[in-house]
Amino acid sequence: MAIAWKSIVVTVALAAAASGVGAWAGASWVLNKQTPPSLHEIVHEELDLSPQQLAKIEGIETRFAGQRVQLEGRVQAANRELAEAIRISNGDSRAVQPAVDHFHDAMGDLQQATIAHIFEMRTVMNDAQARRFDRSVVEALTADAQ
Protein backbone atom coordinates (compact mmCIF):
# COMPACT_ATOMS: atom_id res chain seq x y z
CA MET A 1 0.00 0.00 0.00
CA ALA A 2 2.89 2.36 0.75
CA ILE A 3 4.18 1.95 -2.78
CA ALA A 4 0.80 2.96 -4.24
CA TRP A 5 0.80 6.17 -2.18
CA LYS A 6 4.34 6.96 -3.32
CA SER A 7 3.27 6.46 -6.94
CA ILE A 8 0.29 8.76 -6.46
CA VAL A 9 2.43 11.43 -4.78
CA VAL A 10 5.06 11.22 -7.54
CA THR A 11 2.36 11.40 -10.23
CA VAL A 12 0.71 14.42 -8.61
CA ALA A 13 4.10 16.14 -8.19
CA LEU A 14 5.01 15.51 -11.84
CA ALA A 15 1.60 16.74 -13.00
CA ALA A 16 1.97 19.89 -10.93
CA ALA A 17 5.47 20.49 -12.30
CA ALA A 18 4.29 19.94 -15.88
CA SER A 19 1.37 22.28 -15.30
CA GLY A 20 3.70 24.96 -13.93
CA VAL A 21 6.09 24.63 -16.86
CA GLY A 22 3.19 24.77 -19.33
CA ALA A 23 1.75 27.88 -17.67
CA TRP A 24 5.18 29.55 -17.63
CA ALA A 25 5.82 28.69 -21.29
CA GLY A 26 2.37 29.91 -22.33
CA ALA A 27 2.72 33.15 -20.38
CA SER A 28 6.19 33.73 -21.82
CA TRP A 29 4.90 33.22 -25.35
CA VAL A 30 1.99 35.62 -24.81
CA LEU A 31 4.14 38.27 -23.13
CA ASN A 32 6.90 38.09 -25.73
CA LYS A 33 4.62 37.99 -28.76
CA GLN A 34 4.46 41.44 -30.21
CA THR A 35 1.02 42.66 -31.04
CA PRO A 36 0.62 44.73 -34.16
CA PRO A 37 -0.33 48.38 -33.69
CA SER A 38 -4.03 49.11 -33.59
CA LEU A 39 -5.74 50.71 -36.55
CA HIS A 40 -6.14 53.87 -34.47
CA GLU A 41 -2.37 53.94 -33.79
CA ILE A 42 -1.59 53.44 -37.46
CA VAL A 43 -3.93 56.21 -38.57
CA HIS A 44 -2.79 58.70 -35.95
CA GLU A 45 0.89 57.83 -35.61
CA GLU A 46 2.22 56.10 -38.72
CA LEU A 47 0.55 57.65 -41.76
CA ASP A 48 1.90 61.19 -41.44
CA LEU A 49 -1.52 62.70 -41.99
CA SER A 50 -1.80 66.45 -42.41
CA PRO A 51 -3.76 68.47 -39.85
CA GLN A 52 -6.59 68.74 -42.38
CA GLN A 53 -6.63 64.98 -42.91
CA LEU A 54 -6.58 64.37 -39.16
CA ALA A 55 -9.53 66.71 -38.68
CA LYS A 56 -11.54 64.82 -41.31
CA ILE A 57 -10.56 61.45 -39.80
CA GLU A 58 -11.58 62.62 -36.33
CA GLY A 59 -15.00 63.64 -37.66
CA ILE A 60 -15.40 60.21 -39.25
CA GLU A 61 -14.31 58.50 -36.03
CA THR A 62 -16.71 60.57 -33.92
CA ARG A 63 -19.66 59.68 -36.15
CA PHE A 64 -18.74 56.01 -36.11
CA ALA A 65 -18.21 55.87 -32.33
CA GLY A 66 -21.91 56.46 -31.67
CA GLN A 67 -22.95 54.01 -34.35
CA ARG A 68 -20.53 51.39 -33.01
CA VAL A 69 -21.91 51.69 -29.46
CA GLN A 70 -25.43 51.16 -30.76
CA LEU A 71 -24.41 48.17 -32.91
CA GLU A 72 -22.37 46.60 -30.12
CA GLY A 73 -25.41 46.97 -27.87
CA ARG A 74 -27.46 45.02 -30.40
CA VAL A 75 -24.80 42.29 -30.48
CA GLN A 76 -24.79 42.07 -26.69
CA ALA A 77 -28.60 41.90 -26.58
CA ALA A 78 -28.60 39.19 -29.25
CA ASN A 79 -25.95 37.30 -27.29
CA ARG A 80 -28.13 37.42 -24.16
CA GLU A 81 -31.12 36.28 -26.23
CA LEU A 82 -29.08 33.37 -27.55
CA ALA A 83 -27.93 32.42 -24.06
CA GLU A 84 -31.52 32.41 -22.82
CA ALA A 85 -32.69 30.36 -25.82
CA ILE A 86 -29.98 27.79 -25.13
CA ARG A 87 -30.87 27.74 -21.43
CA ILE A 88 -34.54 26.95 -22.03
CA SER A 89 -34.22 24.83 -25.19
CA ASN A 90 -33.35 21.47 -23.65
CA GLY A 91 -31.09 20.83 -26.61
CA ASP A 92 -33.70 21.62 -29.25
CA SER A 93 -31.70 23.40 -31.95
CA ARG A 94 -34.91 24.48 -33.75
CA ALA A 95 -35.88 26.54 -30.71
CA VAL A 96 -32.43 28.15 -30.62
CA GLN A 97 -32.13 28.91 -34.36
CA PRO A 98 -34.07 32.23 -34.35
CA ALA A 99 -31.74 33.55 -31.64
CA VAL A 100 -28.71 32.35 -33.63
CA ASP A 101 -30.06 34.16 -36.70
CA HIS A 102 -30.64 37.33 -34.69
CA PHE A 103 -27.07 37.16 -33.34
CA HIS A 104 -25.65 36.65 -36.86
CA ASP A 105 -27.66 39.62 -38.15
CA ALA A 106 -26.39 41.88 -35.36
CA MET A 107 -22.78 40.76 -35.86
CA GLY A 108 -23.10 41.18 -39.62
CA ASP A 109 -24.44 44.72 -39.25
CA LEU A 110 -21.54 45.62 -36.96
CA GLN A 111 -19.03 44.14 -39.39
CA GLN A 112 -20.54 45.93 -42.39
CA ALA A 113 -20.56 49.26 -40.55
CA THR A 114 -16.94 48.75 -39.49
CA ILE A 115 -15.83 48.01 -43.04
CA ALA A 116 -17.72 51.06 -44.33
CA HIS A 117 -16.00 53.13 -41.63
CA ILE A 118 -12.57 51.84 -42.72
CA PHE A 119 -13.27 52.67 -46.36
CA GLU A 120 -14.57 56.12 -45.41
CA MET A 121 -11.34 56.89 -43.52
CA ARG A 122 -9.34 55.67 -46.52
CA THR A 123 -10.92 58.33 -48.77
CA VAL A 124 -9.11 61.02 -46.76
CA MET A 125 -5.66 59.52 -47.50
CA ASN A 126 -3.27 60.02 -50.37
CA ASP A 127 -2.13 56.98 -52.38
CA ALA A 128 0.94 56.17 -50.25
CA GLN A 129 -1.01 56.52 -47.01
CA ALA A 130 -3.83 54.38 -48.39
CA ARG A 131 -1.39 51.61 -49.39
CA ARG A 132 0.12 51.57 -45.86
CA PHE A 133 -3.37 51.65 -44.36
CA ASP A 134 -4.51 48.76 -46.60
CA ARG A 135 -1.48 46.66 -45.60
CA SER A 136 -2.25 47.28 -41.94
CA VAL A 137 -5.90 46.31 -42.35
CA VAL A 138 -4.91 43.10 -44.16
CA GLU A 139 -2.32 42.31 -41.46
CA ALA A 140 -4.90 42.86 -38.73
CA LEU A 141 -7.45 40.62 -40.47
CA THR A 142 -4.94 37.81 -41.00
CA ALA A 143 -2.97 38.09 -37.73
CA ASP A 144 -4.47 34.91 -36.23
CA ALA A 145 -3.78 32.96 -39.41
CA GLN A 146 -0.03 33.57 -39.23
LOBAMAR-59668 format. One record per residue (C-alpha): residue in three letters; y, x, z; residue number from 1. Coordinates in steps of 0.02 Angstrom, whole numbers, plus 50000, padded with zeros to 5 digits. Last residue first. Layout:
N
{"ALA" {Y X Z} NUM}
...
# end
This chain:
146
{"GLN" {51678 49998 48039} 146}
{"ALA" {51648 49811 48030} 145}
{"ASP" {51745 49777 48188} 144}
{"ALA" {51904 49852 48113} 143}
{"THR" {51891 49753 47950} 142}
{"LEU" {52031 49628 47977} 141}
{"ALA" {52143 49755 48064} 140}
{"GLU" {52115 49884 47927} 139}
{"VAL" {52155 49755 47792} 138}
{"VAL" {52315 49705 47883} 137}
{"SER" {52364 49888 47903} 136}
{"ARG" {52333 49926 47720} 135}
{"ASP" {52438 49774 47670} 134}
{"PHE" {52582 49832 47782} 133}
{"ARG" {52579 50006 47707} 132}
{"ARG" {52580 49930 47530} 131}
{"ALA" {52719 49808 47581} 130}
{"GLN" {52826 49950 47649} 129}
{"ALA" {52809 50047 47487} 128}
{"ASP" {52849 49894 47381} 127}
{"ASN" {53001 49836 47482} 126}
{"MET" {52976 49717 47625} 125}
{"VAL" {53051 49545 47662} 124}
{"THR" {52917 49454 47561} 123}
{"ARG" {52783 49533 47674} 122}
{"MET" {52844 49433 47824} 121}
{"GLU" {52806 49272 47730} 120}
{"PHE" {52633 49337 47682} 119}
{"ILE" {52592 49371 47864} 118}
{"HIS" {52657 49200 47918} 117}
{"ALA" {52553 49114 47784} 116}
{"ILE" {52400 49209 47848} 115}
{"THR" {52438 49153 48026} 114}
{"ALA" {52463 48972 47972} 113}
{"GLN" {52297 48973 47880} 112}
{"GLN" {52207 49049 48030} 111}
{"LEU" {52281 48923 48152} 110}
{"ASP" {52236 48778 48037} 109}
{"GLY" {52059 48845 48019} 108}
{"MET" {52038 48861 48207} 107}
{"ALA" {52094 48680 48232} 106}
{"ASP" {51981 48617 48092} 105}
{"HIS" {51832 48717 48157} 104}
{"PHE" {51858 48646 48333} 103}
{"HIS" {51867 48468 48266} 102}
{"ASP" {51708 48497 48165} 101}
{"VAL" {51618 48564 48318} 100}
{"ALA" {51677 48413 48418} 99}
{"PRO" {51611 48296 48283} 98}
{"GLN" {51446 48393 48282} 97}
{"VAL" {51408 48378 48469} 96}
{"ALA" {51327 48206 48464} 95}
{"ARG" {51224 48255 48312} 94}
{"SER" {51170 48415 48402} 93}
{"ASP" {51081 48315 48537} 92}
{"GLY" {51041 48446 48669} 91}
{"ASN" {51073 48333 48818} 90}
{"SER" {51241 48289 48741} 89}
{"ILE" {51348 48273 48898} 88}
{"ARG" {51387 48457 48928} 87}
{"ILE" {51390 48501 48744} 86}
{"ALA" {51518 48365 48709} 85}
{"GLU" {51621 48424 48859} 84}
{"ALA" {51621 48604 48797} 83}
{"LEU" {51669 48546 48622} 82}
{"GLU" {51814 48444 48689} 81}
{"ARG" {51871 48593 48792} 80}
{"ASN" {51865 48702 48635} 79}
{"ALA" {51959 48570 48538} 78}
{"ALA" {52095 48570 48671} 77}
{"GLN" {52104 48761 48666} 76}
{"VAL" {52115 48760 48476} 75}
{"ARG" {52251 48627 48480} 74}
{"GLY" {52349 48730 48607} 73}
{"GLU" {52330 48882 48494} 72}
{"LEU" {52409 48779 48354} 71}
{"GLN" {52558 48728 48462} 70}
{"VAL" {52585 48905 48527} 69}
{"ARG" {52569 48973 48350} 68}
{"GLN" {52700 48853 48283} 67}
{"GLY" {52823 48904 48416} 66}
{"ALA" {52794 49090 48383} 65}
{"PHE" {52800 49063 48194} 64}
{"ARG" {52984 49017 48193} 63}
{"THR" {53029 49165 48304} 62}
{"GLU" {52925 49285 48198} 61}
{"ILE" {53010 49230 48037} 60}
{"GLY" {53182 49250 48117} 59}
{"GLU" {53131 49421 48183} 58}
{"ILE" {53073 49472 48010} 57}
{"LYS" {53241 49423 47935} 56}
{"ALA" {53336 49523 48066} 55}
{"LEU" {53218 49671 48042} 54}
{"GLN" {53249 49668 47854} 53}
{"GLN" {53437 49670 47881} 52}
{"PRO" {53424 49812 48008} 51}
{"SER" {53322 49910 47880} 50}
{"LEU" {53135 49924 47900} 49}
{"ASP" {53060 50095 47928} 48}
{"LEU" {52882 50027 47912} 47}
{"GLU" {52805 50111 48064} 46}
{"GLU" {52891 50044 48219} 45}
{"HIS" {52935 49861 48203} 44}
{"VAL" {52810 49803 48071} 43}
{"ILE" {52672 49921 48127} 42}
{"GLU" {52697 49882 48310} 41}
{"HIS" {52693 49693 48276} 40}
{"LEU" {52535 49713 48172} 39}
{"SER" {52456 49799 48320} 38}
{"PRO" {52419 49984 48315} 37}
{"PRO" {52236 50031 48292} 36}
{"THR" {52133 50051 48448} 35}
{"GLN" {52072 50223 48490} 34}
{"LYS" {51900 50231 48562} 33}
{"ASN" {51905 50345 48714} 32}
{"LEU" {51913 50207 48844} 31}
{"VAL" {51781 50099 48760} 30}
{"TRP" {51661 50245 48733} 29}
{"SER" {51687 50310 48909} 28}
{"ALA" {51657 50136 48981} 27}
{"GLY" {51496 50119 48884} 26}
{"ALA" {51435 50291 48935} 25}
{"TRP" {51478 50259 49118} 24}
{"ALA" {51394 50088 49117} 23}
{"GLY" {51239 50159 49034} 22}
{"VAL" {51232 50305 49157} 21}
{"GLY" {51248 50185 49303} 20}
{"SER" {51114 50068 49235} 19}
{"ALA" {50997 50215 49206} 18}
{"ALA" {51025 50274 49385} 17}
{"ALA" {50995 50099 49454} 16}
{"ALA" {50837 50080 49350} 15}
{"LEU" {50776 50251 49408} 14}
{"ALA" {50807 50205 49590} 13}
{"VAL" {50721 50036 49569} 12}
{"THR" {50570 50118 49488} 11}
{"VAL" {50561 50253 49623} 10}
{"VAL" {50571 50121 49761} 9}
{"ILE" {50438 50015 49677} 8}
{"SER" {50323 50163 49653} 7}
{"LYS" {50348 50217 49834} 6}
{"TRP" {50308 50040 49891} 5}
{"ALA" {50148 50040 49788} 4}
{"ILE" {50098 50209 49861} 3}
{"ALA" {50118 50144 50038} 2}
{"MET" {50000 50000 50000} 1}
# end
